[in-house]
Amino acid sequence: MMNKKKSLKFAQHFPKLNSLIFPTMRDESDLEEKEIVKIIAEGEPIGEAEVLSVERYKLKDIPTAFLLYDTDTRSREDAIEKMRRYYPDLKESDTVVILTLQWVFVQPPHTNMDELELKIEIHS
C-alpha cells in the first residue's frame, strides 16, 4: 500500500520559494529528514521538495533577520503578528520547528529549476 505524500501549504508565494534551498517555520511538524513533500502555495501545487533538516528552537531565540526572511516582513513584531494569523496562541517562549527544504521538482510555470537562486541565510 502506497503512503500518501505529505504536503506543506504556504498562504502566499513567498520570495523564499524562489530559492533552491528554503526554510519554513511551523508551530509543529511531523516531517522527517529526507522526506519528499508536496509544496502548495496559494492553494496551487507548485512542486516537491526534500526535507534537509528539522530543527526546534524557542521563538525568542530565533534571530530577527531569519524571522523577517521567513515571513517576508520588515520587523520582528510584524513577523510574529503574521505568524499569529496561523498560530493564534504563539508566544515568544514557544518552541517552533524550522524545516529546511530543497526543491526536487518545480511544476511549470511557477519557476524554472535552472533559475532558482541558491540563498542560505538561515543561521546568520
Biopython code that builds the backbone (N, CA, C, O; Angstrom):
import numpy as np
from Bio.PDB.StructureBuilder import StructureBuilder

atoms = [
    (1, "MET", "N", (0.832, -1.177, 0.000)),
    (1, "MET", "CA", (0.000, 0.000, 0.000)),
    (1, "MET", "C", (0.882, 1.248, 0.000)),
    (1, "MET", "O", (1.825, 1.349, 0.785)),
    (2, "MET", "N", (0.572, 2.191, -0.879)),
    (2, "MET", "CA", (1.382, 3.385, -1.011)),
    (2, "MET", "C", (0.968, 4.450, -0.008)),
    (2, "MET", "O", (-0.219, 4.702, 0.196)),
    (3, "ASN", "N", (1.956, 5.068, 0.612)),
    (3, "ASN", "CA", (1.662, 6.157, 1.544)),
    (3, "ASN", "C", (1.332, 7.419, 0.764)),
    (3, "ASN", "O", (1.938, 7.694, -0.272)),
    (4, "LYS", "N", (0.373, 8.183, 1.263)),
    (4, "LYS", "CA", (0.039, 9.453, 0.651)),
    (4, "LYS", "C", (1.144, 10.447, 0.967)),
    (4, "LYS", "O", (1.592, 10.547, 2.109)),
    (5, "LYS", "N", (1.582, 11.184, -0.052)),
    (5, "LYS", "CA", (2.651, 12.165, 0.145)),
    (5, "LYS", "C", (2.132, 13.327, 0.991)),
    (5, "LYS", "O", (1.040, 13.844, 0.753)),
    (6, "LYS", "N", (2.927, 13.726, 1.976)),
    (6, "LYS", "CA", (2.562, 14.857, 2.827)),
    (6, "LYS", "C", (2.755, 16.150, 2.050)),
    (6, "LYS", "O", (3.444, 16.183, 1.030)),
    (7, "SER", "N", (2.141, 17.205, 2.544)),
    (7, "SER", "CA", (2.286, 18.488, 1.866)),
    (7, "SER", "C", (2.529, 19.601, 2.879)),
    (7, "SER", "O", (2.170, 19.496, 4.052)),
    (8, "LEU", "N", (3.149, 20.665, 2.389)),
    (8, "LEU", "CA", (3.341, 21.894, 3.147)),
    (8, "LEU", "C", (2.598, 22.985, 2.398)),
    (8, "LEU", "O", (2.765, 23.141, 1.189)),
    (9, "LYS", "N", (1.777, 23.743, 3.120)),
    (9, "LYS", "CA", (0.994, 24.804, 2.490)),
    (9, "LYS", "C", (1.543, 26.169, 2.883)),
    (9, "LYS", "O", (1.909, 26.413, 4.033)),
    (10, "PHE", "N", (1.587, 27.044, 1.893)),
    (10, "PHE", "CA", (2.013, 28.421, 2.088)),
    (10, "PHE", "C", (0.857, 29.315, 1.657)),
    (10, "PHE", "O", (0.287, 29.108, 0.586)),
    (11, "ALA", "N", (0.502, 30.305, 2.473)),
    (11, "ALA", "CA", (-0.632, 31.187, 2.188)),
    (11, "ALA", "C", (-0.371, 32.073, 0.974)),
    (11, "ALA", "O", (-1.305, 32.524, 0.310)),
    (12, "GLN", "N", (0.898, 32.314, 0.694)),
    (12, "GLN", "CA", (1.263, 33.117, -0.470)),
    (12, "GLN", "C", (2.538, 32.550, -1.078)),
    (12, "GLN", "O", (3.209, 31.705, -0.486)),
    (13, "HIS", "N", (2.855, 33.035, -2.271)),
    (13, "HIS", "CA", (4.098, 32.592, -2.905)),
    (13, "HIS", "C", (5.218, 33.506, -2.386)),
    (13, "HIS", "O", (5.564, 34.505, -3.016)),
    (14, "PHE", "N", (5.772, 33.140, -1.229)),
    (14, "PHE", "CA", (6.824, 33.933, -0.594)),
    (14, "PHE", "C", (8.073, 33.971, -1.469)),
    (14, "PHE", "O", (8.360, 32.999, -2.168)),
    (15, "PRO", "N", (8.828, 35.085, -1.445)),
    (15, "PRO", "CA", (10.073, 35.162, -2.220)),
    (15, "PRO", "C", (11.030, 34.004, -1.926)),
    (15, "PRO", "O", (11.745, 33.561, -2.824)),
    (16, "LYS", "N", (11.056, 33.502, -0.675)),
    (16, "LYS", "CA", (11.964, 32.407, -0.326)),
    (16, "LYS", "C", (11.718, 31.167, -1.174)),
    (16, "LYS", "O", (12.620, 30.345, -1.334)),
    (17, "LEU", "N", (10.508, 31.015, -1.724)),
    (17, "LEU", "CA", (10.197, 29.846, -2.556)),
    (17, "LEU", "C", (10.908, 29.890, -3.903)),
    (17, "LEU", "O", (10.867, 28.917, -4.656)),
    (18, "ASN", "N", (11.562, 31.016, -4.213)),
    (18, "ASN", "CA", (12.345, 31.123, -5.441)),
    (18, "ASN", "C", (13.794, 30.703, -5.241)),
    (18, "ASN", "O", (14.603, 30.794, -6.165)),
    (19, "SER", "N", (14.121, 30.247, -4.043)),
    (19, "SER", "CA", (15.473, 29.776, -3.755)),
    (19, "SER", "C", (15.514, 28.261, -3.869)),
    (19, "SER", "O", (14.526, 27.588, -3.574)),
    (20, "LEU", "N", (16.638, 27.728, -4.289)),
    (20, "LEU", "CA", (16.800, 26.280, -4.405)),
    (20, "LEU", "C", (16.614, 25.609, -3.045)),
    (20, "LEU", "O", (15.967, 24.568, -2.933)),
    (21, "ILE", "N", (17.193, 26.224, -2.018)),
    (21, "ILE", "CA", (17.063, 25.738, -0.642)),
    (21, "ILE", "C", (16.336, 26.827, 0.131)),
    (21, "ILE", "O", (16.727, 27.994, 0.081)),
    (22, "PHE", "N", (15.286, 26.453, 0.840)),
    (22, "PHE", "CA", (14.497, 27.450, 1.547)),
    (22, "PHE", "C", (13.997, 26.913, 2.883)),
    (22, "PHE", "O", (13.768, 25.713, 3.033)),
    (23, "PRO", "N", (13.829, 27.815, 3.858)),
    (23, "PRO", "CA", (13.318, 27.410, 5.168)),
    (23, "PRO", "C", (11.831, 27.694, 5.278)),
    (23, "PRO", "O", (11.272, 28.469, 4.503)),
    (24, "THR", "N", (11.211, 27.064, 6.239)),
    (24, "THR", "CA", (9.873, 27.454, 6.662)),
    (24, "THR", "C", (9.748, 27.169, 8.141)),
    (24, "THR", "O", (10.263, 26.171, 8.645)),
    (25, "MET", "N", (9.060, 28.056, 8.825)),
    (25, "MET", "CA", (8.894, 27.909, 10.263)),
    (25, "MET", "C", (7.454, 27.500, 10.526)),
    (25, "MET", "O", (6.520, 28.073, 9.965)),
    (26, "ARG", "N", (7.283, 26.500, 11.386)),
    (26, "ARG", "CA", (5.954, 25.986, 11.728)),
    (26, "ARG", "C", (5.845, 25.845, 13.241)),
    (26, "ARG", "O", (6.855, 25.752, 13.939)),
    (27, "ASP", "N", (4.612, 25.831, 13.740)),
    (27, "ASP", "CA", (4.456, 25.645, 15.185)),
    (27, "ASP", "C", (4.731, 24.200, 15.577)),
    (27, "ASP", "O", (5.126, 23.926, 16.710)),
    (28, "GLU", "N", (4.522, 23.270, 14.636)),
    (28, "GLU", "CA", (4.868, 21.864, 14.860)),
    (28, "GLU", "C", (4.958, 21.177, 13.504)),
    (28, "GLU", "O", (4.474, 21.703, 12.502)),
    (29, "SER", "N", (5.573, 20.012, 13.476)),
    (29, "SER", "CA", (5.690, 19.260, 12.235)),
    (29, "SER", "C", (6.056, 17.819, 12.547)),
    (29, "SER", "O", (6.826, 17.532, 13.463)),
    (30, "ASP", "N", (5.481, 16.926, 11.759)),
    (30, "ASP", "CA", (5.846, 15.513, 11.889)),
    (30, "ASP", "C", (6.736, 15.063, 10.733)),
    (30, "ASP", "O", (6.981, 13.869, 10.559)),
    (31, "LEU", "N", (7.216, 16.026, 9.944)),
    (31, "LEU", "CA", (8.089, 15.688, 8.823)),
    (31, "LEU", "C", (9.464, 15.271, 9.331)),
    (31, "LEU", "O", (9.907, 15.690, 10.399)),
    (32, "GLU", "N", (10.124, 14.433, 8.534)),
    (32, "GLU", "CA", (11.452, 13.947, 8.879)),
    (32, "GLU", "C", (12.431, 14.244, 7.759)),
    (32, "GLU", "O", (12.036, 14.450, 6.612)),
    (33, "GLU", "N", (13.717, 14.263, 8.103)),
    (33, "GLU", "CA", (14.758, 14.470, 7.091)),
    (33, "GLU", "C", (14.618, 13.430, 5.988)),
    (33, "GLU", "O", (14.252, 12.281, 6.235)),
    (34, "LYS", "N", (14.917, 13.862, 4.768)),
    (34, "LYS", "CA", (14.904, 13.046, 3.551)),
    (34, "LYS", "C", (13.505, 12.771, 3.016)),
    (34, "LYS", "O", (13.362, 12.165, 1.954)),
    (35, "GLU", "N", (12.479, 13.202, 3.727)),
    (35, "GLU", "CA", (11.108, 13.022, 3.260)),
    (35, "GLU", "C", (10.840, 13.992, 2.102)),
    (35, "GLU", "O", (11.300, 15.133, 2.126)),
    (36, "ILE", "N", (10.098, 13.536, 1.096)),
    (36, "ILE", "CA", (9.716, 14.380, -0.036)),
    (36, "ILE", "C", (8.274, 14.830, 0.202)),
    (36, "ILE", "O", (7.393, 14.011, 0.464)),
    (37, "VAL", "N", (8.046, 16.149, 0.106)),
    (37, "VAL", "CA", (6.719, 16.698, 0.356)),
    (37, "VAL", "C", (6.246, 17.543, -0.816)),
    (37, "VAL", "O", (7.048, 18.139, -1.535)),
    (38, "LYS", "N", (4.934, 17.585, -0.997)),
    (38, "LYS", "CA", (4.331, 18.472, -1.990)),
    (38, "LYS", "C", (4.312, 19.879, -1.413)),
    (38, "LYS", "O", (4.001, 20.069, -0.237)),
    (39, "ILE", "N", (4.644, 20.860, -2.237)),
    (39, "ILE", "CA", (4.600, 22.258, -1.827)),
    (39, "ILE", "C", (3.397, 22.907, -2.516)),
    (39, "ILE", "O", (3.244, 22.849, -3.737)),
    (40, "ILE", "N", (2.561, 23.520, -1.697)),
    (40, "ILE", "CA", (1.350, 24.172, -2.197)),
    (40, "ILE", "C", (1.405, 25.628, -1.774)),
    (40, "ILE", "O", (1.555, 25.930, -0.590)),
    (41, "ALA", "N", (1.284, 26.537, -2.740)),
    (41, "ALA", "CA", (1.282, 27.976, -2.447)),
    (41, "ALA", "C", (-0.001, 28.570, -3.011)),
    (41, "ALA", "O", (-0.360, 28.333, -4.164)),
    (42, "GLU", "N", (-0.670, 29.332, -2.192)),
    (42, "GLU", "CA", (-1.937, 29.963, -2.581)),
    (42, "GLU", "C", (-2.922, 28.929, -3.122)),
    (42, "GLU", "O", (-3.676, 29.213, -4.053)),
    (43, "GLY", "N", (-2.915, 27.731, -2.538)),
    (43, "GLY", "CA", (-3.851, 26.684, -2.930)),
    (43, "GLY", "C", (-3.466, 25.889, -4.156)),
    (43, "GLY", "O", (-4.183, 24.963, -4.535)),
    (44, "GLU", "N", (-2.344, 26.226, -4.793)),
    (44, "GLU", "CA", (-1.894, 25.558, -6.020)),
    (44, "GLU", "C", (-0.642, 24.733, -5.756)),
    (44, "GLU", "O", (0.295, 25.227, -5.129)),
    (45, "PRO", "N", (-0.605, 23.475, -6.226)),
    (45, "PRO", "CA", (0.646, 22.712, -6.104)),
    (45, "PRO", "C", (1.706, 23.328, -7.011)),
    (45, "PRO", "O", (1.465, 23.562, -8.195)),
    (46, "ILE", "N", (2.882, 23.586, -6.440)),
    (46, "ILE", "CA", (3.937, 24.213, -7.249)),
    (46, "ILE", "C", (5.177, 23.343, -7.375)),
    (46, "ILE", "O", (6.120, 23.715, -8.074)),
    (47, "GLY", "N", (5.194, 22.193, -6.714)),
    (47, "GLY", "CA", (6.339, 21.311, -6.847)),
    (47, "GLY", "C", (6.505, 20.405, -5.646)),
    (47, "GLY", "O", (5.606, 20.253, -4.819)),
    (48, "GLU", "N", (7.696, 19.803, -5.579)),
    (48, "GLU", "CA", (8.036, 18.904, -4.477)),
    (48, "GLU", "C", (9.422, 19.259, -3.972)),
    (48, "GLU", "O", (10.296, 19.677, -4.731)),
    (49, "ALA", "N", (9.600, 19.081, -2.668)),
    (49, "ALA", "CA", (10.888, 19.406, -2.047)),
    (49, "ALA", "C", (11.265, 18.328, -1.050)),
    (49, "ALA", "O", (10.409, 17.671, -0.458)),
    (50, "GLU", "N", (12.569, 18.165, -0.879)),
    (50, "GLU", "CA", (13.093, 17.217, 0.108)),
    (50, "GLU", "C", (13.401, 17.969, 1.398)),
    (50, "GLU", "O", (13.962, 19.065, 1.369)),
    (51, "VAL", "N", (13.032, 17.378, 2.520)),
    (51, "VAL", "CA", (13.343, 17.957, 3.827)),
    (51, "VAL", "C", (14.816, 17.679, 4.116)),
    (51, "VAL", "O", (15.220, 16.524, 4.243)),
    (52, "LEU", "N", (15.616, 18.741, 4.219)),
    (52, "LEU", "CA", (17.042, 18.602, 4.511)),
    (52, "LEU", "C", (17.301, 18.566, 6.007)),
    (52, "LEU", "O", (18.189, 17.851, 6.473)),
    (53, "SER", "N", (16.522, 19.344, 6.766)),
    (53, "SER", "CA", (16.708, 19.343, 8.217)),
    (53, "SER", "C", (15.423, 19.734, 8.928)),
    (53, "SER", "O", (14.563, 20.421, 8.377)),
    (54, "VAL", "N", (15.323, 19.276, 10.159)),
    (54, "VAL", "CA", (14.205, 19.596, 11.044)),
    (54, "VAL", "C", (14.833, 20.022, 12.370)),
    (54, "VAL", "O", (15.462, 19.216, 13.056)),
    (55, "GLU", "N", (14.656, 21.297, 12.722)),
    (55, "GLU", "CA", (15.276, 21.823, 13.942)),
    (55, "GLU", "C", (14.223, 22.519, 14.793)),
    (55, "GLU", "O", (13.286, 23.122, 14.270)),
    (56, "ARG", "N", (14.383, 22.431, 16.086)),
    (56, "ARG", "CA", (13.451, 23.060, 17.016)),
    (56, "ARG", "C", (14.181, 24.125, 17.826)),
    (56, "ARG", "O", (15.282, 23.904, 18.328)),
    (57, "TYR", "N", (13.534, 25.292, 17.940)),
    (57, "TYR", "CA", (14.086, 26.419, 18.689)),
    (57, "TYR", "C", (12.959, 27.123, 19.433)),
    (57, "TYR", "O", (11.796, 27.049, 19.037)),
    (58, "LYS", "N", (13.314, 27.800, 20.504)),
    (58, "LYS", "CA", (12.371, 28.723, 21.142)),
    (58, "LYS", "C", (12.246, 29.922, 20.197)),
    (58, "LYS", "O", (13.248, 30.403, 19.669)),
    (59, "LEU", "N", (11.042, 30.394, 19.989)),
    (59, "LEU", "CA", (10.832, 31.530, 19.093)),
    (59, "LEU", "C", (11.701, 32.715, 19.517)),
    (59, "LEU", "O", (12.251, 33.411, 18.664)),
    (60, "LYS", "N", (11.828, 32.948, 20.814)),
    (60, "LYS", "CA", (12.617, 34.087, 21.311)),
    (60, "LYS", "C", (14.095, 33.978, 20.937)),
    (60, "LYS", "O", (14.798, 34.989, 20.935)),
    (61, "ASP", "N", (14.585, 32.769, 20.618)),
    (61, "ASP", "CA", (15.992, 32.565, 20.276)),
    (61, "ASP", "C", (16.285, 32.652, 18.775)),
    (61, "ASP", "O", (17.439, 32.560, 18.358)),
    (62, "ILE", "N", (15.255, 32.824, 17.985)),
    (62, "ILE", "CA", (15.450, 32.888, 16.529)),
    (62, "ILE", "C", (15.824, 34.320, 16.157)),
    (62, "ILE", "O", (15.123, 35.259, 16.534)),
    (63, "PRO", "N", (16.921, 34.495, 15.421)),
    (63, "PRO", "CA", (17.348, 35.848, 15.041)),
    (63, "PRO", "C", (16.271, 36.581, 14.239)),
    (63, "PRO", "O", (15.570, 35.984, 13.422)),
    (64, "THR", "N", (16.156, 37.872, 14.487)),
    (64, "THR", "CA", (15.167, 38.696, 13.790)),
    (64, "THR", "C", (15.348, 38.610, 12.274)),
    (64, "THR", "O", (14.364, 38.543, 11.538)),
    (65, "ALA", "N", (16.590, 38.612, 11.806)),
    (65, "ALA", "CA", (16.837, 38.549, 10.351)),
    (65, "ALA", "C", (16.203, 37.304, 9.738)),
    (65, "ALA", "O", (15.666, 37.363, 8.632)),
    (66, "PHE", "N", (16.260, 36.188, 10.442)),
    (66, "PHE", "CA", (15.643, 34.963, 9.938)),
    (66, "PHE", "C", (14.124, 35.098, 9.918)),
    (66, "PHE", "O", (13.480, 34.715, 8.942)),
    (67, "LEU", "N", (13.551, 35.640, 10.990)),
    (67, "LEU", "CA", (12.091, 35.821, 11.034)),
    (67, "LEU", "C", (11.605, 36.688, 9.883)),
    (67, "LEU", "O", (10.580, 36.392, 9.270)),
    (68, "LEU", "N", (12.338, 37.761, 9.586)),
    (68, "LEU", "CA", (11.949, 38.665, 8.503)),
    (68, "LEU", "C", (12.018, 37.954, 7.152)),
    (68, "LEU", "O", (11.131, 38.116, 6.315)),
    (69, "TYR", "N", (13.066, 37.174, 6.946)),
    (69, "TYR", "CA", (13.222, 36.418, 5.698)),
    (69, "TYR", "C", (12.107, 35.382, 5.562)),
    (69, "TYR", "O", (11.512, 35.243, 4.493)),
    (70, "ASP", "N", (11.830, 34.664, 6.629)),
    (70, "ASP", "CA", (10.836, 33.597, 6.577)),
    (70, "ASP", "C", (9.429, 34.123, 6.331)),
    (70, "ASP", "O", (8.652, 33.498, 5.610)),
    (71, "THR", "N", (9.096, 35.261, 6.922)),
    (71, "THR", "CA", (7.728, 35.773, 6.835)),
    (71, "THR", "C", (7.556, 36.892, 5.812)),
    (71, "THR", "O", (6.437, 37.349, 5.578)),
    (72, "ASP", "N", (8.647, 37.337, 5.202)),
    (72, "ASP", "CA", (8.623, 38.436, 4.235)),
    (72, "ASP", "C", (8.030, 39.697, 4.871)),
    (72, "ASP", "O", (7.137, 40.333, 4.311)),
    (73, "THR", "N", (8.550, 40.042, 6.054)),
    (73, "THR", "CA", (8.108, 41.235, 6.776)),
    (73, "THR", "C", (9.310, 42.126, 7.069)),
    (73, "THR", "O", (10.443, 41.794, 6.721)),
    (74, "ARG", "N", (9.044, 43.275, 7.722)),
    (74, "ARG", "CA", (10.116, 44.251, 7.946)),
    (74, "ARG", "C", (10.505, 44.470, 9.402)),
    (74, "ARG", "O", (11.457, 45.196, 9.689)),
    (75, "SER", "N", (9.771, 43.845, 10.327)),
    (75, "SER", "CA", (10.136, 43.984, 11.740)),
    (75, "SER", "C", (9.788, 42.692, 12.466)),
    (75, "SER", "O", (8.948, 41.917, 12.011)),
    (76, "ARG", "N", (10.441, 42.473, 13.592)),
    (76, "ARG", "CA", (10.166, 41.274, 14.391)),
    (76, "ARG", "C", (8.693, 41.241, 14.813)),
    (76, "ARG", "O", (8.049, 40.192, 14.783)),
    (77, "GLU", "N", (8.181, 42.398, 15.203)),
    (77, "GLU", "CA", (6.780, 42.484, 15.630)),
    (77, "GLU", "C", (5.845, 42.088, 14.484)),
    (77, "GLU", "O", (4.888, 41.341, 14.689)),
    (78, "ASP", "N", (6.123, 42.589, 13.280)),
    (78, "ASP", "CA", (5.287, 42.236, 12.115)),
    (78, "ASP", "C", (5.380, 40.742, 11.809)),
    (78, "ASP", "O", (4.385, 40.105, 11.462)),
    (79, "ALA", "N", (6.589, 40.192, 11.941)),
    (79, "ALA", "CA", (6.785, 38.763, 11.660)),
    (79, "ALA", "C", (5.964, 37.907, 12.624)),
    (79, "ALA", "O", (5.297, 36.958, 12.212)),
    (80, "ILE", "N", (6.021, 38.250, 13.894)),
    (80, "ILE", "CA", (5.283, 37.458, 14.886)),
    (80, "ILE", "C", (3.784, 37.660, 14.715)),
    (80, "ILE", "O", (3.006, 36.720, 14.876)),
    (81, "GLU", "N", (3.377, 38.875, 14.391)),
    (81, "GLU", "CA", (1.952, 39.128, 14.135)),
    (81, "GLU", "C", (1.471, 38.291, 12.934)),
    (81, "GLU", "O", (0.381, 37.719, 12.964)),
    (82, "LYS", "N", (2.285, 38.230, 11.896)),
    (82, "LYS", "CA", (1.916, 37.439, 10.720)),
    (82, "LYS", "C", (1.822, 35.954, 11.075)),
    (82, "LYS", "O", (0.909, 35.262, 10.626)),
    (83, "MET", "N", (2.763, 35.469, 11.879)),
    (83, "MET", "CA", (2.722, 34.068, 12.292)),
    (83, "MET", "C", (1.480, 33.783, 13.138)),
    (83, "MET", "O", (0.916, 32.691, 13.070)),
    (84, "ARG", "N", (1.058, 34.761, 13.930)),
    (84, "ARG", "CA", (-0.118, 34.560, 14.793)),
    (84, "ARG", "C", (-1.416, 34.473, 13.992)),
    (84, "ARG", "O", (-2.433, 34.026, 14.524)),
    (85, "ARG", "N", (-1.402, 34.889, 12.733)),
    (85, "ARG", "CA", (-2.587, 34.686, 11.882)),
    (85, "ARG", "C", (-2.859, 33.194, 11.713)),
    (85, "ARG", "O", (-4.008, 32.772, 11.580)),
    (86, "TYR", "N", (-1.790, 32.405, 11.721)),
    (86, "TYR", "CA", (-1.905, 30.955, 11.519)),
    (86, "TYR", "C", (-1.820, 30.193, 12.835)),
    (86, "TYR", "O", (-2.400, 29.117, 12.978)),
    (87, "TYR", "N", (-1.097, 30.755, 13.787)),
    (87, "TYR", "CA", (-0.905, 30.129, 15.098)),
    (87, "TYR", "C", (-1.280, 31.167, 16.161)),
    (87, "TYR", "O", (-0.395, 31.781, 16.758)),
    (88, "PRO", "N", (-2.586, 31.370, 16.405)),
    (88, "PRO", "CA", (-3.049, 32.468, 17.270)),
    (88, "PRO", "C", (-2.485, 32.467, 18.692)),
    (88, "PRO", "O", (-2.353, 33.529, 19.300)),
    (89, "ASP", "N", (-2.158, 31.313, 19.218)),
    (89, "ASP", "CA", (-1.672, 31.246, 20.605)),
    (89, "ASP", "C", (-0.149, 31.290, 20.717)),
    (89, "ASP", "O", (0.395, 31.049, 21.794)),
    (90, "LEU", "N", (0.538, 31.590, 19.632)),
    (90, "LEU", "CA", (2.003, 31.585, 19.615)),
    (90, "LEU", "C", (2.580, 32.629, 20.557)),
    (90, "LEU", "O", (2.182, 33.793, 20.548)),
    (91, "LYS", "N", (3.541, 32.175, 21.378)),
    (91, "LYS", "CA", (4.233, 33.068, 22.314)),
    (91, "LYS", "C", (5.741, 32.970, 22.057)),
    (91, "LYS", "O", (6.224, 31.974, 21.517)),
    (92, "GLU", "N", (6.467, 34.002, 22.446)),
    (92, "GLU", "CA", (7.930, 34.021, 22.253)),
    (92, "GLU", "C", (8.598, 32.854, 22.976)),
    (92, "GLU", "O", (9.675, 32.415, 22.573)),
    (93, "SER", "N", (7.979, 32.353, 24.029)),
    (93, "SER", "CA", (8.564, 31.248, 24.794)),
    (93, "SER", "C", (8.264, 29.872, 24.180)),
    (93, "SER", "O", (8.775, 28.857, 24.654)),
    (94, "ASP", "N", (7.442, 29.838, 23.135)),
    (94, "ASP", "CA", (7.081, 28.564, 22.494)),
    (94, "ASP", "C", (8.215, 28.029, 21.624)),
    (94, "ASP", "O", (9.031, 28.781, 21.089)),
    (95, "THR", "N", (8.234, 26.708, 21.503)),
    (95, "THR", "CA", (9.173, 26.060, 20.592)),
    (95, "THR", "C", (8.526, 25.974, 19.217)),
    (95, "THR", "O", (7.367, 25.581, 19.083)),
    (96, "VAL", "N", (9.292, 26.348, 18.197)),
    (96, "VAL", "CA", (8.827, 26.249, 16.810)),
    (96, "VAL", "C", (9.769, 25.325, 16.051)),
    (96, "VAL", "O", (10.884, 25.052, 16.495)),
    (97, "VAL", "N", (9.311, 24.855, 14.915)),
    (97, "VAL", "CA", (10.094, 23.953, 14.074)),
    (97, "VAL", "C", (10.542, 24.724, 12.835)),
    (97, "VAL", "O", (9.735, 25.373, 12.170)),
    (98, "ILE", "N", (11.834, 24.644, 12.536)),
    (98, "ILE", "CA", (12.347, 25.213, 11.290)),
    (98, "ILE", "C", (12.713, 24.047, 10.385)),
    (98, "ILE", "O", (13.591, 23.241, 10.692)),
    (99, "LEU", "N", (12.012, 23.985, 9.268)),
    (99, "LEU", "CA", (12.294, 22.976, 8.251)),
    (99, "LEU", "C", (13.129, 23.638, 7.169)),
    (99, "LEU", "O", (12.813, 24.745, 6.733)),
    (100, "THR", "N", (14.177, 22.983, 6.736)),
    (100, "THR", "CA", (14.954, 23.448, 5.592)),
    (100, "THR", "C", (14.680, 22.452, 4.475)),
    (100, "THR", "O", (14.816, 21.242, 4.655)),
    (101, "LEU", "N", (14.290, 22.980, 3.320)),
    (101, "LEU", "CA", (13.890, 22.134, 2.194)),
    (101, "LEU", "C", (14.679, 22.478, 0.945)),
    (101, "LEU", "O", (15.203, 23.583, 0.808)),
    (102, "GLN", "N", (14.757, 21.518, 0.039)),
    (102, "GLN", "CA", (15.397, 21.739, -1.255)),
    (102, "GLN", "C", (14.464, 21.227, -2.333)),
    (102, "GLN", "O", (13.963, 20.105, -2.270)),
    (103, "TRP", "N", (14.242, 22.080, -3.327)),
    (103, "TRP", "CA", (13.383, 21.686, -4.442)),
    (103, "TRP", "C", (13.936, 20.459, -5.152)),
    (103, "TRP", "O", (15.135, 20.378, -5.417)),
    (104, "VAL", "N", (13.065, 19.506, -5.459)),
    (104, "VAL", "CA", (13.446, 18.368, -6.303)),
    (104, "VAL", "C", (12.655, 18.396, -7.603)),
    (104, "VAL", "O", (13.049, 17.788, -8.599)),
    (105, "PHE", "N", (11.532, 19.111, -7.580)),
    (105, "PHE", "CA", (10.695, 19.250, -8.779)),
    (105, "PHE", "C", (9.880, 20.522, -8.622)),
    (105, "PHE", "O", (9.275, 20.753, -7.575)),
    (106, "VAL", "N", (9.865, 21.345, -9.659)),
    (106, "VAL", "CA", (9.046, 22.553, -9.667)),
    (106, "VAL", "C", (8.081, 22.440, -10.819)),
    (106, "VAL", "O", (8.480, 22.195, -11.957)),
    (107, "GLN", "N", (6.807, 22.619, -10.521)),
    (107, "GLN", "CA", (5.769, 22.460, -11.523)),
    (107, "GLN", "C", (5.669, 23.719, -12.369)),
    (107, "GLN", "O", (5.428, 24.800, -11.832)),
    (108, "PRO", "N", (5.852, 23.602, -13.689)),
    (108, "PRO", "CA", (5.707, 24.779, -14.546)),
    (108, "PRO", "C", (4.291, 25.344, -14.406)),
    (108, "PRO", "O", (3.372, 24.566, -14.152)),
    (109, "PRO", "N", (4.069, 26.617, -14.554)),
    (109, "PRO", "CA", (5.014, 27.671, -14.925)),
    (109, "PRO", "C", (5.601, 28.403, -13.729)),
    (109, "PRO", "O", (6.112, 29.510, -13.897)),
    (110, "HIS", "N", (5.552, 27.842, -12.545)),
    (110, "HIS", "CA", (5.901, 28.579, -11.335)),
    (110, "HIS", "C", (7.342, 29.037, -11.293)),
    (110, "HIS", "O", (7.600, 30.209, -11.020)),
    (111, "THR", "N", (8.273, 28.171, -11.549)),
    (111, "THR", "CA", (9.682, 28.537, -11.525)),
    (111, "THR", "C", (10.448, 27.512, -12.341)),
    (111, "THR", "O", (10.110, 26.329, -12.338)),
    (112, "ASN", "N", (11.458, 27.956, -13.026)),
    (112, "ASN", "CA", (12.335, 27.068, -13.768)),
    (112, "ASN", "C", (13.434, 26.615, -12.821)),
    (112, "ASN", "O", (14.112, 27.448, -12.219)),
    (113, "MET", "N", (13.622, 25.298, -12.678)),
    (113, "MET", "CA", (14.647, 24.783, -11.752)),
    (113, "MET", "C", (16.016, 25.411, -12.013)),
    (113, "MET", "O", (16.781, 25.633, -11.075)),
    (114, "ASP", "N", (16.333, 25.699, -13.278)),
    (114, "ASP", "CA", (17.643, 26.260, -13.603)),
    (114, "ASP", "C", (17.798, 27.700, -13.119)),
    (114, "ASP", "O", (18.918, 28.196, -13.002)),
    (115, "GLU", "N", (16.684, 28.372, -12.837)),
    (115, "GLU", "CA", (16.746, 29.777, -12.453)),
    (115, "GLU", "C", (16.638, 29.996, -10.950)),
    (115, "GLU", "O", (16.713, 31.133, -10.484)),
    (116, "LEU", "N", (16.465, 28.930, -10.194)),
    (116, "LEU", "CA", (16.338, 29.090, -8.752)),
    (116, "LEU", "C", (17.632, 29.629, -8.161)),
    (116, "LEU", "O", (18.727, 29.198, -8.523)),
    (117, "GLU", "N", (17.488, 30.568, -7.258)),
    (117, "GLU", "CA", (18.651, 31.146, -6.592)),
    (117, "GLU", "C", (19.075, 30.241, -5.440)),
    (117, "GLU", "O", (18.241, 29.602, -4.797)),
    (118, "LEU", "N", (20.343, 30.195, -5.196)),
    (118, "LEU", "CA", (20.849, 29.474, -4.029)),
    (118, "LEU", "C", (21.139, 30.509, -2.952)),
    (118, "LEU", "O", (22.145, 31.216, -2.996)),
    (119, "LYS", "N", (20.219, 30.580, -1.974)),
    (119, "LYS", "CA", (20.373, 31.539, -0.889)),
    (119, "LYS", "C", (20.258, 30.795, 0.418)),
    (119, "LYS", "O", (19.229, 30.180, 0.701)),
    (120, "ILE", "N", (21.297, 30.844, 1.212)),
    (120, "ILE", "CA", (21.234, 30.216, 2.524)),
    (120, "ILE", "C", (21.522, 31.297, 3.554)),
    (120, "ILE", "O", (22.676, 31.659, 3.784)),
    (121, "GLU", "N", (20.465, 31.807, 4.171)),
    (121, "GLU", "CA", (20.600, 32.871, 5.155)),
    (121, "GLU", "C", (19.994, 32.441, 6.474)),
    (121, "GLU", "O", (19.604, 33.285, 7.280)),
    (122, "ILE", "N", (19.909, 31.160, 6.703)),
    (122, "ILE", "CA", (19.171, 30.629, 7.828)),
    (122, "ILE", "C", (19.876, 30.886, 9.157)),
    (122, "ILE", "O", (19.252, 31.359, 10.107)),
    (123, "HIS", "N", (21.139, 30.586, 9.231)),
    (123, "HIS", "CA", (21.826, 30.604, 10.526)),
    (123, "HIS", "C", (22.756, 31.806, 10.691)),
    (123, "HIS", "O", (23.822, 31.696, 11.296)),
    (124, "SER", "N", (22.346, 32.948, 10.149)),
    (124, "SER", "CA", (23.232, 34.118, 10.282)),
    (124, "SER", "C", (22.843, 34.954, 11.468)),
    (124, "SER", "O", (23.474, 35.976, 11.737)),
]
sb = StructureBuilder()
sb.init_structure("model")
sb.init_model(0)
sb.init_chain("A")
sb.init_seg("    ")
for serial, (resi, resn, name, xyz) in enumerate(atoms, 1):
    if name == "N":
        sb.init_residue(resn, " ", resi, " ")
    sb.init_atom(name, np.array(xyz, "f"), 0.0, 1.0, " ", f" {name:<3s}", serial, name[0])
structure = sb.get_structure()
